């Protein structure tokens, strides 16, 4: 029994255009908390059975699990106040921060990076998907990896169903 990772198929594929990195953008906490995002501000991660839309603010605003036709777990893309979402942002004293979002080369692994006066934060999202003996194995599971290069070590975690909470990560 051999397993093959199908997150990074052989690329390039003729006729397919991949998202181009457009450089760092400036966002504000007040804007990302209260405004709907344009569809161009989303990246997609998926496992061939379902997918999630991840905004420039690292917010998962759409996710149906375990399949595309399942009810949504997060639906803020449709209703920003009641739809539900989860996001990780750097916690800082200023309203503005810089952000860039891109896919790791030739993969469906989405990286969102933040910079502000507190430091640098990197959020990596992907959905594991493997092939074992020509059978696709996917569980509708989103993996989020966070690398913090923040001076204070504080991250702000927001969702629409609970007040702001802060997680603390010790530097390694």
C-alpha positions in Angstrom: 0.0 0.0 0.0 1.6 3.3 -1.1 0.4 6.8 -0.3 0.9 9.7 -2.7 0.4 13.3 -1.7 -2.0 14.9 -4.2 -1.7 18.4 -2.8 0.8 19.3 -5.4 -0.1 17.9 -8.8 2.3 18.2 -11.7 2.1 21.8 -12.9 1.8 23.9 -15.0 -1.5 22.8 -16.5 -2.3 24.3 -19.9 -5.1 26.9 -19.9 -5.1 27.2 -16.1 -4.1 30.6 -14.6 -3.0 30.5 -11.0 -3.5 33.4 -8.5 -0.7 35.8 -8.8 0.8 37.5 -5.8 -0.1 41.1 -6.0 2.1 42.3 -3.2 1.4 43.6 0.3 -2.0 45.3 1.0 -2.9 47.6 3.9 -6.0 46.6 5.8 -7.7 47.9 9.0 -9.2 46.0 11.8 -12.4 48.1 11.6 -12.8 47.4 7.9 -12.3 43.6 8.1 -14.6 43.4 11.1 -17.6 45.2 9.5 -17.3 45.0 5.7 -18.0 42.2 3.2 -14.9 41.3 1.2 -14.7 41.3 -2.6 -14.5 37.8 -4.0 -10.9 38.6 -5.2 -9.8 38.9 -1.6 -10.3 35.1 -1.0 -8.1 32.1 -1.5 -9.4 28.6 -1.7 -8.2 25.4 0.0 -9.8 22.1 -0.7 -9.5 18.3 -0.6 -11.5 17.3 -3.8 -14.6 16.7 -1.7 -15.1 20.2 -0.1 -13.3 23.5 0.1 -13.0 26.6 2.3 -12.8 30.3 1.4 -10.0 32.0 3.3 -10.0 35.8 3.3 -7.0 38.2 3.3 -7.6 38.6 7.0 -7.2 34.8 7.4 -10.9 34.5 8.0 -12.5 31.3 7.0 -15.8 32.7 5.7 -17.2 29.7 3.9 -16.8 26.0 4.7 -19.1 23.1 4.1 -18.1 19.8 5.6 -17.7 16.9 4.8 -18.8 17.6 1.2 -19.6 20.6 -1.1 -23.3 20.0 -0.8 -23.3 19.8 3.1 -24.6 22.6 5.3 -22.1 25.4 5.9 -20.1 25.5 9.2 -18.9 29.0 8.4 -21.0 31.3 6.3 -19.8 34.9 6.9 -19.5 35.4 3.1 -23.3 35.4 3.0 -24.1 37.0 6.4 -21.2 38.8 8.1 -22.9 39.1 11.4 -24.6 35.7 11.9 -22.9 33.5 9.3 -19.9 32.4 11.5 -16.2 32.6 10.8 -12.9 32.2 12.5 -9.8 34.3 11.9 -6.3 34.9 13.4 -4.8 38.3 13.3 -1.8 40.0 15.0 -2.9 41.9 18.1 -1.5 45.4 18.0 -2.3 48.9 19.2 -2.8 50.3 15.7 -5.9 49.7 13.5 -3.9 49.1 10.3 -1.7 46.2 9.3 -0.1 44.9 6.1 -1.1 41.5 4.6 -0.1 39.3 1.7 -1.7 36.0 0.6 -0.2 33.5 -1.7 0.0 29.8 -2.5 3.2 27.8 -1.8 4.7 27.1 -5.2 2.8 24.4 -7.2 0.5 23.5 -4.3 -3.0 24.1 -2.8 -1.3 25.3 0.4 -2.4 28.9 1.2 -0.2 31.3 3.2 -1.4 34.6 4.7 1.2 36.8 6.2 0.7 39.9 8.4 3.0 42.7 9.5 2.3 45.5 12.0 4.2 47.4 14.7 4.0 44.2 16.9 5.9 42.0 14.4 5.1 39.4 11.8 2.5 36.6 11.8 2.2 33.7 9.2 -1.0 31.6 8.9 -0.8 28.5 6.6 -4.0 26.7 5.6 -4.5 23.5 3.7 -6.8 20.5 3.6 -4.9 17.1 3.6 -5.8 14.8 0.6 -4.0 11.6 -0.2 -4.3 8.8 -2.7 -3.9 5.2 -1.4 -4.1 2.4 -3.9 -5.9 4.8 -6.4 -8.5 5.8 -3.7 -8.6 9.4 -2.6 -8.6 9.9 1.1 -10.0 13.2 2.3 -11.7 14.0 5.6 -12.9 17.6 5.1 -10.3 18.7 7.7 -8.7 22.2 7.6 -5.1 22.3 8.9 -4.1 25.8 10.2 -0.5 26.3 11.1 0.5 29.6 12.8 4.0 31.0 13.0 4.4 34.0 15.2 7.2 36.4 15.1 5.4 39.0 17.2 7.3 41.0 19.9 4.5 40.5 22.4 3.6 37.0 21.4 -0.1 37.9 21.4 -2.6 36.8 18.7 -6.1 38.0 18.4 -8.7 35.4 17.6 -12.1 36.5 16.4 -15.3 34.9 15.4 -18.8 36.3 15.1 -20.3 34.2 17.8 -18.1 35.2 20.7 -16.3 38.3 22.0 -12.6 38.8 21.1 -10.2 36.5 22.9 -6.5 36.5 22.9 -4.2 33.5 22.8 -0.6 33.7 24.0 2.2 31.7 22.4 5.5 31.4 24.0 8.5 32.1 21.8 10.6 29.0 21.0 
